[in-house]
Amino acid sequence: MVGNRGVGIDGFTSWHWLLGAAAMVIVLGGLKAVSHILTPFLMAAFLAIICAPPLAWMQRRGVPGAVAVIILFSVVGFTFFLLFLALRDAAESLAVQAPVYQMRLTGWLEHLRAIAEARGLPADLLPEKPALPATATITNAARAVAGGVGQFTASTFLVLLAFMFLLMEERALEAKLTAAFPGRRRARVRMRRFLRSVYRYLAIKTGASVVTGLLVGIGLTLIGVDFAILWGILAGLLNFIPTIGSIIAAAPAVLIALLGMGVTEAVLVLILYVLVNVGIGSVLEPKFMGRNLGLSPLVVLVSLLVWGWVFGPVGMLLSIPLTMIAKLALESKSDTRWMGILMSDRARGS
């Protein structure tokens, strides 16, 4: 019987791996079933983790805990309000100007079809009635943006409410750790090290995303691209998704520049996105994060698909932070550190 048992890493049998995989599938299915309830709390937890270092800093400076929570809640709430105003105005402008871009896109497709026919290329390469896909594509995009703004407004109150209560919990987190592990100093140290790593990663990633959104928004405004604020916000949000996010963020801005201004401006927009994303994603972020805070490209793709399936668009947005937190948690314990190393984008010490 013993010879028939497959042995994995650290003595785990194949049955352990099979049961673990089955349990993971069940847990993910359960999370998907209640995703409409968990999504606002997931966003609130993300905001609370980002605000934990400022909260601790204010408490060290003698600011009362309740006052510090009110200050952070006001700042985050005001930021959400400004974000809502910017998105609402951009969505309204996009809905108004969508027919103009539809006509221009239709003209481009008809022009390409004429060139293909003149050169003797198969006409089936282009749609037979280019107006239909063009109209559907841009109009649906405008409606999706408007619907997203409405959904954002409806869920903001619940997110901010959960965020406030999580901030109040964070005030007593240090005391709770001490009480939970009274005679286990190493466990407390390991937990604090893990929390510091999570705070550091999210702080750096959030700062980089804000800078990315600002640079893209300012650059597009200088070039003269329509809806520059919308594309800047989109670039900042999708910066949390490595590589894939920057491509998705650049596509609509380049298309709008091409249809609204011309080929030269579209090329300038593309160069802007490349410079900003390469400069921040490949130079500044690795410099501040270090080599141990990277993820394998395969892990990035899988996490994007899995968390997107479980939590929808919010899951896709937070897929990399969620996976990075899981990686840091695995690396914080010696018996699971090998899993964290396998999730990294490079071998330890290379």
N, C-alpha and C positions, 0 to 999 in steps of 0.2 A: 504493500500500500504506500509505503514511504517513497518508493522509487517512482510512483505515478504522480506524485505531487510536484508541480512545477514551482520552483523557488525563484522569487524576484529579488529586488534590491532590499538589503537589510532583512532578509529572511521572510519577506512577505510571499505568501503562496499565490498561485494564479487565482484561487478562489477569492482571496482578499481583494485582488485587483478587480475581478469581475463584480463582486458585491459593491465595491467602492464606486465603480462606474455606474452600476444600476442605481445606487443611492443618489449619485450626482444628477442623473437624468430625472429621477423623481423630484428632487429638490428644485431643479430648474423648471420642470413642468408646473410645480406648485407655485413658484415665483411668477411664472407667466400668468397663471390663473388669477392671481391677486395683484397683477402689475398696476392696475388702475388705482389701487390703494397705496402701493409701495412707492410708486414713482414720485409723488410730491415729497414723501419723507426721504427718498434717496437724494433729491435735489437739496432738501434742507440739510441733510447730513453733510453733503458736499460743501455747502456754504459754511456750515458750522466748523468743519475741519479747517477751512481756509482762514476763518476768523479766530481760531484758537490762539495763534501766536499774538495777534494784537490784543486779545482779551487778557492773556497772561501778562503782557507788557504793561497794560494799564493797571492791572492789579498790583504789579510790583512797584509801580509809581505811586501807589496809595489811593488810586481811584476806587471807590466802593464798587463791589461786584454788580449791584443792581444798576448803578449809573453806567458802568462799562457796557453792560448788556443793552441798555437803552440807546447808548451812543452807536454801538455797532448795528443794532436793529434799525435805527434811523438812517444810517449811511447806506446799508444794503437796501432798505425800502425805497429810499430816494433814487438809488441807482436803478432799481427795477422800474420806477416811475419814468425816469428819463429814457430807459431802454424801450418801454412801451410807447412813449410818444414818438421816438425815432422810427420804430417799426411800423406804427400806425400810419404816419405820414408817408413812409416809403411804400407801404402796401397800397395806399390810396393812389399815389402817383403812378405806381406800376399798373394798377387796374385801369386807370384813365388812358395811359399811353400804350397799353398792350395792343390795341388794334393797329397802331402805326407800325410797331415792330412786326406784327403778323404780316402786314402787306410787304414790308421790306424783306422778310425772310422768304415769303412766297416769290418775290421777284428774284432773289438770289437762286432759289431752286429752279425756277423757270429758265434763268440764264444758264445755269449749269447743264440743264437738260438740252438746251439749244446747242451748247458747245459739244456735248456728247454726241448729238445727232449729226452735227457738222463734221465731226471727226470719225464718224462711222462706228462709234462705240455702241454696245447694246443699250437700247432705251430702257430696258427693264432694270438697269442699275439705279435709276431714279424713280420716285413715285410718279404714277400716271397723273394724279391730281395733286400737285404740291400744295395747293392752298389748304387742303383739309388737314394734313398733318401739321402744317405750320400754325394754323389757327388753333388746333387742339393743344399743341405743345405750349405755346406762350400763354394762352388763356388759362389753361389748367395750372400753369405755374403761378400766375397772378392770383387765382382763386386759392391755391394751396398756401401762398404767403398770407393772404387775408384770413383764411381759416386758422392758420397757425397763430396769428396775432390774437384772434379771439380766444383760442384755447389757452394761450399764454396768459391772457388776462384772467380767465376763469380760475386757473389753478394757482395764480400768484398768491392769493390771500392764504390758502392752505399751506403753501410752501413757507411763507413768511411766519405764519403762526407756529408751525413745527420748528422752524429755525430758531425762534425766540426761546422755546422750551429746551431745545438742545443746547443753546448757549447757557441757559441756567444750569443745566446738568454739567456742562464743562467746568463750571466754577468749582464744583466739588469733586472733580475727577481725581485730582492728586490725593485727596484725603481718602477717597474710596479705594484707590489702589493700595494705599498703606493699610487700610482696614481689611481689604480682601486677602492680602498676602502679608500678614503680620510677622511671620517667622521665616519668610522666603525672600530674602533681600535680592538674590540673583533673579528671581522671577519679576520683581518690581523693576530692577534695572533693565532687564530684557524688554519689558513692556514699555518703559519710558523710551528706550532706544528705538523701538518700533514706531511709537507715536511721533518721535522727533523726525524719523525718516519720512513718515507720511506727511507731516506738516511741511517739511522742507520741499519734498517733491511737488506737492500741490501748490505751495506758494510760488515756487519757481515757474511751474507750468502755467499758473494763472497769470503771473506777471508777464511771461513771454507771450501769452495769448492776447492780453490787453495791448501790449506794444505792437504785436502783429496787426491787430484790428485798427489801431490808430494809424500806423504807417500806411496800411493799405487804403484806409478811408481818406487820409490826407493826399496820398499819391493819386488816387482816382479823381479826387476833387480838382487837383491841379491839372490833370490831363483833360478833365471836362466830361467824364463818364457820368451818365445818368444813374441815379440811385446809389451814389457813392457811399452814403452812410449805411445802407442796407448791406452792400457787399463788404464793407469794413466789419460790421457786426458778424456777418457770416464767416469771414476769414478768421476773426478772433475765436469764435465758438468752435469751428472745425479745426483749429490749431491743436486741440486736444487729441485729434486723431492723426498720428504721424503719416506723412506721405500721401495717403489716400485722401485725407481731409483737405490738404492744400490743393489737390487736383480738383476735387469737387467744388471748393470755394472759388477757384479761378475760372472755371468753365462758364458760368453765367455772366460774369463781368466781361470776359473776353468776347462773348457772343453779343452782349449789348453794345460794347465798344465797336465791334465790327459792323453791326447793323445801323448804329446811330451815328458813327463818325467816319469809319473807314479802316482800311487795312493797316495803315501806319499807327493809328491810335491803338488798334487791337494788339499789334506787336509790342507797343510800349506798355500796355497793361500786362501782357504776358511776361515781359522782362521785369516789371515791377514785382509781380508775384514771385518770380524765381529768385530775385535778389533778396526780398524780404524773408521768404521761407528758408532759403539756403543760409542767409546770414544769421537768422535767429535759431532755426532748427538744427543746423549743422555746426554752428560756431559757438553762439552764446549759450544755448541750453546745455550742451555737453560740458562746456567750461564750468558752469555753475553747479550742475548736477553731479558731475563725475561719471566715471565709467560704469559704476555699479547700478545706475538707474536707467538702464536701457532695456528694451524688450526685443526679442527675436521678431523679425518680420512675419514669420509664420504665426507666432503667438498673437501679434497685432491683428492679423487677418481673422484668425479663429475667434478672438475675443470680440472683434467687431461684429461678426456674424452671430455669435452666441448671445451676447448682451443685447444686440439689436433685436433678435428674435424674442428675448424674454421681456424687455422693457420698451421696445419700440424705438422711436427717434431719440428719446432721452437716454436709453441704454446705449445707443450708438455713440452719442455725445460723450457719455461717461465711461465708455467701455475701457479705454486705456487707463484712466485713474483707478477704476475698480480692479482691473487686472494687476496694475502696479501695486496696489494695496495688498492684494493676495500674494504677490511675489515677495514683498517686504515681510509679510507675515510668515511665509515659508522660510525665508532666510534668517528670521530671528530665532529659530530653533535648530539645534544641531542635527536632529534626526530627519528634518524635512528640508535642510539647506540645499540638498542636491536637486530638489525640484525647482527651487528658485534659480539655481545656476543654469539649469536646462532652459528656463524661460528667458534668460538674458540674451542680449544680442552678441555677446562675446564670452569666451571662456575666462574664468577668474584669473586675473594676473596677466592677461594678454594685452 
